[in-house]
């Protein structure tokens, strides 16, 4: 892990996500499945990497929060369709995760791991088949773009306090995109 931490110090530095009251630290070590609460995907297509934006102005890689009883693959398949109109076209490849130490006394949702959870990042081939499904109870996606990896990382850097640009750069450095 050390070479990646040296190459991407901003990604691997300890951090605090105020919106969730979480102390976070990135790792490339894969945690036990039951500790993964969220997953995002660096989606590869023939034209580049898929990035999204929502009606709140957030920029991100497709992904989201695990539902009760969902496997990681089910979570990813659901979120890709909801946020990018995309379907998996290959296996998920582990990239890394933010370990989240929750300061709040209760989990965000009762079924999620607490007080420690992981926000996982994968790389996978996808095909965009339709517009995002935008369920009424979810965020409303306003933009889905496919960009060359470096441009996707730059686009994601436009999210204040975002960490997904460096995640795409790590995937590039690992030769996964």
Buried (B, 14 or more C-beta within 10 A) or exposed (E): EEEBBEEBEEBBEEBEBEEBEBBBBBBBEEBEEEBBBBBBBBBBBEEBBBBBBBEEEBBBBBBBBBEEEBEBBEBBBBBBBBBBBBEBEEEBBBBBBBBBBBEEEEBBEEBBBBEEBBBBBBBBBBBBEEEBBBEEEBBEBBEBBBBEBBBBBBBBBEBEEBBBBBBBBBBBEBEBB
